[in-house]
């Protein structure tokens, strides 16, 4: 009897393993997926492989897999990316990206099947929550608490130990919003402590994207929570508090970077604006189908002598997949948005959280390329899973 058969006979053991590895997989995305070292990425990939195996065992036990709206909308985008390799300016890299997207799609479909069938939304949210806390502790312990806060007070960008600095900030900001969600929607007030700690850690990366996520996220969660009589007032109070907190001395780096961006004196902002200009100019030459997946770095290298993608998801997709691929990608958001908008204004807590994630995610994509990120694909899958569960509950299924 092989391992899969033993798991099949022990359904409870499989369920427990799946719950644990759902959390571990999400935590590995936080801590290891964007790591500098090969072992970090290898660990995350091995974790994903074993998680896929467990999800396949789950399908074997239950004999069903839900190939619904998520698969129907994501698969055309994936197929278009695969076809675009034919005219890609960098075919080997385009094929590599397509293979990675395909593997992430398979995992997301299996994960969607498990989450919807077992209604494990809280397990996924807990994974994001714990992921942010693990990332925070790993970074702070690496520096040491005194050195960490000394760096903050000096205006340094603290992080970049376990992965990409901006990703660390963005991901931990999502964790902070989940802590706030549990605090004000679930009335679990002790979550206010992790919220404050994660807020400090996320802002400590001095990322402008993090500032936008937290300011908008706190505003939206509080705005969508209260009755109409108190919505605007309480949300404005919240945003004033966030802004006041953000301008504490330990976050001077954020203020400085925002002012540099607004004044046009920031090198990072200038190079990104150049990428956007070059990307959009090329898009106008290939408006329907783009120049092929994996090609943006070739254009940037030729035009700006900067081997990189465009740092803007909208421009990146328009450039490499044209209008067709861009519409296919953002159809995911449009499909779920109507349900979340209607239900959030009727007081549905999960819909409010998903709508908040959707809006801040769309804002983040103005300054980063997200379509190929594991974190983003899991978030998009979560939109569809929550929508499916909410619609089924409304129908009494």
C-alpha positions in Angstrom: 0.0 0.0 0.0 1.6 3.3 -1.1 1.5 6.6 0.7 -1.4 8.0 -1.4 -3.5 4.9 -0.6 -2.8 5.3 3.1 -3.9 8.9 3.0 -7.0 7.9 1.1 -7.9 5.5 3.9 -7.3 8.1 6.5 -9.4 11.0 5.4 -9.0 12.9 8.6 -5.3 12.7 8.4 -5.4 14.0 4.9 -7.6 16.9 5.9 -5.3 17.8 8.8 -2.2 17.6 6.5 -3.9 19.8 3.9 -4.8 22.4 6.5 -1.3 22.5 7.8 0.3 22.6 4.3 -2.1 25.2 3.0 -0.7 27.5 5.8 2.9 26.3 5.2 2.7 26.9 1.5 1.5 30.5 1.9 4.1 31.1 4.6 6.8 29.8 2.2 5.6 32.4 -0.4 6.2 35.1 2.2 9.5 33.9 3.6 11.2 31.9 0.9 9.7 32.3 -2.6 11.5 35.6 -3.4 14.7 34.7 -1.5 18.2 35.6 -2.6 19.6 32.2 -2.1 18.9 29.1 -4.2 18.0 27.0 -1.1 15.2 29.4 -0.2 13.5 29.1 -3.6 14.2 25.3 -3.6 12.5 24.9 -0.3 9.5 26.9 -1.5 9.3 24.8 -4.7 9.5 21.5 -2.8 6.8 22.7 -0.4 4.6 23.5 -3.4 5.3 20.1 -5.0 4.3 18.2 -1.8 1.2 20.5 -1.4 0.1 19.7 -5.0 0.5 16.0 -4.2 -1.7 16.3 -1.1 -4.3 18.3 -3.1 -4.3 15.5 -5.8 -4.9 13.0 -3.0 -7.8 15.1 -1.9 -9.2 15.0 -5.4 -8.8 11.2 -5.4 -10.6 10.8 -2.1 -13.6 13.0 -3.2 -13.6 12.1 -6.8 -14.4 15.6 -8.0 -12.6 18.8 -9.1 -14.3 22.1 -9.5 -13.4 23.6 -12.9 -15.6 26.6 -12.7 -15.3 30.3 -13.3 -11.7 30.6 -12.1 -10.4 28.0 -14.5 -12.7 29.3 -17.3 -11.3 32.8 -17.0 -7.6 32.1 -16.1 -7.1 29.4 -18.7 -7.7 31.7 -21.8 -5.1 34.1 -20.4 -2.6 31.3 -19.8 -3.2 29.9 -23.3 -2.7 33.3 -24.9 0.6 33.7 -23.0 1.7 30.3 -24.3 0.8 31.3 -27.9 2.5 34.6 -27.6 5.8 32.8 -27.2 5.7 32.3 -31.0 6.4 36.0 -31.5 8.3 36.7 -28.2 11.5 38.7 -28.5 13.0 36.3 -25.9 11.4 32.9 -26.6 13.4 30.8 -24.0 12.5 33.2 -21.2 8.9 33.4 -22.5 8.6 29.6 -22.4 10.1 29.6 -18.9 7.5 32.1 -17.7 4.7 30.2 -19.4 5.7 26.9 -17.7 5.9 28.7 -14.3 2.4 30.2 -14.9 1.1 26.8 -15.9 2.4 25.2 -12.7 0.9 28.0 -10.6 -2.4 27.6 -12.4 -2.5 23.8 -11.6 -1.8 24.5 -8.0 -4.3 27.3 -7.8 -7.1 25.1 -9.4 -6.4 22.3 -6.9 -6.3 24.8 -4.1 -9.6 26.4 -5.2 -11.2 23.0 -5.3 -10.2 22.2 -1.7 -11.0 25.7 -0.3 -14.4 25.9 -1.9 -15.4 22.3 -1.0 -14.2 22.5 2.6 -14.9 26.2 3.0 -11.4 26.9 4.2 -11.2 30.6 3.6 -10.1 31.3 7.2 -7.3 28.8 6.7 -6.0 30.8 3.8 -6.4 34.1 5.7 -4.5 32.6 8.6 -1.7 31.5 6.3 -1.3 35.1 5.1 -1.5 36.4 8.7 1.1 33.9 10.0 3.3 34.6 6.9 3.5 38.3 7.7 4.4 37.5 11.4 7.1 35.0 10.4 8.6 37.4 7.9 8.6 40.1 10.6 10.2 38.0 13.3 12.8 36.6 10.8 13.9 40.1 9.8 13.9 41.7 13.2 15.8 38.7 14.8 18.4 38.9 12.0 19.1 42.6 12.8 18.4 42.4 16.5 15.7 44.5 18.1 18.0 47.5 19.1 19.8 47.5 15.7 16.4 47.2 13.9 14.9 50.3 15.5 18.2 52.2 15.3 18.0 51.7 11.6 14.4 52.8 11.5 15.3 56.0 13.4 18.1 56.7 11.0 15.6 56.5 8.0 17.1 53.3 6.6 15.0 50.8 4.7 14.9 47.8 7.0 14.4 44.4 5.5 15.8 42.7 2.4 17.1 39.8 4.4 14.7 37.0 3.3 13.6 38.4 0.0 12.8 41.4 -2.1 12.4 44.5 0.1 9.3 45.9 -1.6 7.6 42.4 -1.6 8.3 42.0 2.1 6.6 45.3 2.8 3.7 44.7 0.5 3.0 41.2 1.8 3.3 42.2 5.4 0.9 45.1 4.7 -1.7 42.6 3.6 -1.1 40.7 6.8 -1.7 43.9 8.8 -5.0 44.4 7.0 -6.1 40.8 7.8 -5.2 41.5 11.5 -7.4 44.7 11.3 -10.2 42.6 9.7 -10.2 40.1 12.5 -10.1 42.9 15.0 -13.1 45.1 13.8 -15.2 42.5 11.8 -14.8 39.5 14.0 -14.5 41.5 17.3 -11.3 39.7 18.2 -9.7 42.8 19.7 -6.3 41.2 20.6 -5.6 41.3 16.9 -5.0 45.0 17.3 -1.6 44.2 18.7 -0.4 42.2 15.7 -1.9 44.9 13.5 0.2 47.7 15.1 3.4 45.5 15.0 2.9 44.5 11.4 2.0 48.1 10.5 5.4 49.2 11.9 7.3 46.4 10.2 5.6 47.0 6.8 6.2 50.8 7.0 9.8 50.1 8.1 10.6 48.9 4.6 10.0 52.6 3.6 8.1 51.5 0.5 5.7 53.9 -1.1 3.5 51.0 -2.2 3.2 49.9 1.5 2.1 53.4 2.5 -0.6 53.4 -0.2 -1.8 49.9 0.8 -2.1 50.7 4.5 -3.7 54.1 4.0 -6.3 52.9 1.5 -6.8 49.5 3.2 -7.5 50.9 6.6 -9.8 53.5 5.1 -11.8 50.9 3.1 -12.1 48.3 5.9 -13.5 50.9 8.3 -15.6 52.6 5.7 -17.2 49.3 4.6 -17.8 48.1 8.2 -19.9 50.9 9.7 -23.4 51.9 8.9 -23.9 54.8 6.5 -24.4 57.3 9.3 -20.8 56.7 10.5 -19.0 55.5 7.4 -17.4 58.7 6.2 -16.6 60.1 9.6 -15.0 57.0 11.0 -13.1 56.3 7.9 -11.7 59.8 7.7 -10.7 59.6 11.4 -8.9 56.3 10.6 -7.0 57.8 7.6 -5.9 60.8 9.7 -4.6 58.4 12.4 -2.7 56.4 9.8 -1.2 59.5 8.2 -0.2 60.8 11.6 1.3 57.5 12.6 3.1 57.3 9.2 4.8 60.6 9.8 6.5 59.5 13.1 10.3 60.0 13.0 10.9 56.2 12.4 9.1 56.5 9.1 10.9 59.6 7.8 12.2 57.5 4.9 8.7 57.1 3.5 8.1 60.8 3.7 11.4 61.5 2.0 10.8 59.0 -0.8 7.2 60.3 -1.4 8.5 63.9 -1.6 11.3 62.9 -4.0 8.9 61.1 -6.2 6.5 64.1 -6.3 9.4 66.5 -7.0 10.8 64.3 -9.8 14.2 64.1 -8.2 14.1 60.4 -7.4 16.2 58.2 -9.7 13.9 55.1 -9.2 10.8 57.1 -10.2 12.5 58.7 -13.2 13.7 55.3 -14.6 10.3 53.8 -14.0 8.6 56.6 -15.8 11.0 56.1 -18.7 10.0 52.4 -18.8 6.4 53.2 -18.9 6.9 55.7 -21.7 8.9 53.2 -23.8 6.5 50.4 -23.0 3.4 52.3 -24.0 5.2 53.6 -27.2 5.9 50.0 -28.2 2.4 48.9 -27.3 1.0 51.4 -29.8 3.0 49.6 -32.5 1.6 46.2 -31.5 -1.8 47.1 -29.9 -3.7 43.8 -30.2 -1.2 41.0 -29.3 1.9 42.7 -27.9 5.5 41.6 -28.4 5.1 38.3 -26.6 5.5 37.2 -23.0 9.0 37.6 -21.5 10.0 40.3 -24.0 9.8 43.5 -21.9 13.3 43.2 -20.5 14.7 43.1 -24.1 12.9 46.4 -25.0 14.1 48.1 -21.7 17.7 47.0 -22.3 17.6 48.4 -25.9 15.8 51.6 -25.1 17.2 52.5 -21.6 20.2 50.2 -21.1 18.3 48.7 -18.1 17.6 45.0 -18.2 14.3 44.8 -16.4 10.5 44.5 -16.7 8.4 47.7 -16.8 7.5 47.9 -13.1 3.9 48.5 -14.0 1.5 45.6 -14.4 -0.8 47.5 -16.8 2.0 48.6 -19.1 3.7 45.2 -18.8 0.6 43.4 -20.0 -0.2 45.9 -22.7 3.4 45.6 -23.9 3.8 41.8 -23.9 0.2 40.6 -24.5 -1.5 43.6 -26.1 -5.1 44.6 -25.5 -6.2 41.0 -25.8 -4.1 39.6 -22.9 -4.7 42.6 -20.7 -8.5 42.3 -21.0 -8.2 38.5 -20.3 -6.1 39.2 -17.1 -8.4 41.9 -15.7 -11.5 40.0 -16.5 -10.7 38.1 -13.2 -11.2 41.3 -11.2 -14.3 42.5 -13.1 -16.0 39.1 -12.7 -15.7 39.1 -8.9 -16.0 42.9 -8.3 -19.8 43.1 -8.7 -20.5 40.5 -6.1 -18.1 42.0 -3.6 -19.4 45.5 -4.1 -23.0 44.5 -3.6 -22.4 42.2 -0.7 -19.9 44.5 1.1 -22.5 47.3 1.2 -25.0 44.8 2.7 -22.6 44.2 5.6 -20.8 41.0 4.4 -17.4 40.9 6.2 -15.6 38.6 3.7 -16.9 40.6 0.7 -15.5 43.8 2.4 -12.1 42.2 2.9 -12.0 40.9 -0.7 -13.1 44.3 -2.1 -10.4 46.0 0.0 -7.7 43.5 -1.3 -9.0 44.0 -4.9 -8.8 47.8 -4.8 -5.4 48.0 -3.1 -4.1 45.3 -5.4 -5.1 47.2 -8.5 -3.3 50.3 -7.0 -0.1 48.3 -6.3 -0.1 47.1 -9.9 0.5 50.7 -11.0 4.0 50.3 -9.6 4.9 46.6 -9.9 4.4 43.6 -12.2 2.2 41.1 -10.5 0.6 38.8 -13.1 3.4 36.2 -12.7 3.7 36.3 -8.8 2.6 33.4 -6.7 1.2 35.8 -4.1 -1.0 37.6 -6.6 -2.3 34.4 -8.2 -3.3 33.0 -4.8 -5.1 36.3 -4.0 -7.0 36.1 -7.4 -7.9 32.5 -6.7 -9.2 33.6 -3.3 -11.5 36.1 -5.0 -13.1 33.4 -6.9 -13.3 31.0 -4.0 -14.9 33.6 -1.7 -17.3 34.6 -4.5 -18.3 31.0 -5.1 -19.0 30.4 -1.4 -21.0 33.6 -1.0 -23.1 32.9 -4.0 -23.8 29.3 -2.9 -24.8 30.5 0.6 -27.2 33.0 -1.0 -28.7 30.1 -3.1 -28.9 27.9 0.0 -26.5 25.3 -1.5 
